[in-house]
Amino acid sequence: MKTIKDSVHDHIQVDGVARALLDTPEVQRLRRIAQLGTVSLVYPSANHTRFEHSLGVYHLACEALEQLGVEGKQAERVHAAAILHDVGHGPFSHNLESLTHRRTGRYHDDVGRLLADGQVGDVLREHDLEPEVVAGLVAGEGRFGQLVSGELDVDRMDYLVRDAHHTGVPYGTIDHGRLVRELTFTDDELVLDEGNVQAAESLLVARALMNPTVYSHSVARISKAMLRRAAERLLEAPTAGIDAETLQRMDDYDLTVALRNCEATSAFSRRLDHRDLFKRAVWAEIDDVPGGIIEADHESIREFEREIADRVSVDPAHVILDVPSRPSMTESTTRVLVNGEMRRLGEQSPLVEALRAAQYSQWRLGVYSPAELRDRVGRAAVDVLGLDIDGALVTEVRDGLETTLDEFVD
């Protein structure tokens, strides 16, 4: 057994298959992948890694399994899935996932091949565990897959508390101890036991508050969009010799060096290194954006960017259109027992509709460009995209508000 001091859960004891997996190259690689991608450009202390998070998920999984009375081989399968659940992440975590998925067809939880091959596969087989079964648990399959990937998963319980701790933002603080203690199965569905509607609501509220404050902070979105654009240009550069499969297996340092050394991406890399980020030329609410823009695919968005750039005769690399998906709230499907009946939180809690409305009001389409171009780019973007906003209010910059906020928050 190995005991590891953790900043969130204090001492974590790692034993069995998890201990053997800990020192495999696939798990150690997670030390070099930032949990929050480019969020450290907003919150400087947000430098925790996927490795730390994986240990936390394993720790909470152990507590949940003990509370549920699950032992033996089934528990070992879940232990392995918990420690391995993030090995499929590419560099900078979720920041590049949409890019690599378009080219490989795989998201980070599609880890079948990773778990079957190399040292991870050897370790699993040495402990008489089937790599394909563990991979299924990582993807949330079956009764116990819900513990690793589901509405009440220990992944969410750890990352909310951990991200709040490392950013210094208090909104992600939840009573994960109670949540774990109150887990139970009803008709093979993972639910919270009687009297825990408020505990379920706490998960919902924490995620709803962390999203605009941390995960979708405007500077985090701009830097993420710039990194994604740089990585796309890297894949398209014939001299780089890097494909999406290779990119997925890089760590943060590998990608940073590749971007610095490629002529097509060095300018983006330099801006990210120096935190010389693009600025908001447009920041539009959802009701001001035509539905066709929100539903546009990647190629359509790139075409919009080229058209905006052509309107003002600038390099298309200086225009980034950032369109989030429509607001969703998967946490509202969390199941709780109320008077012996299994109900979805969205059916039971009056908070859900209020939080949905808040999420809707927080949604923003962004168009980003270098500071010296943003006025021209903003006006062109309003015309090209057919946005229903006053051209004089294209950005929040006219009275110096954005500059003031950047200096204060960043």
Secondary structure, DSSP 8 states (H G I E B T S, - for coil): -EEEEETTTEEEEE-HHHHHHHTSHHHHGGGGSBTTGGGGGTSTT---BHHHHHHHHHHHHHHHHHHHT--HHHHHHHHHHHHHTTTT--TTGGGGHHHHHHHHS--TT--HHHHHSHHHHHHHHHTT--HHHHHHHHTT-HHHHHHHSSTT-HHHHHHHHHHHHHHT-GGG---HHHHHHTEEEETTEEEE-TT-HHHHHHHHHHHHHHIIIIIT-HHHHHHHHHHHHHHHHHHH-TTT---HHHHHT--HHHHHHHHHH-TTTHHHHHHHHHT---EEEEEEEGGGS-HHHHT--HHHHHHHHHHHHHHHT--GGG-EEE-------GGGG-EEEETTEEEEHHHH-THHHHHHHHHHHH-EEEEEE-GGGHHHHHHHHHHHHT--S-GGGSSTTTTSHHHHHHHHH-
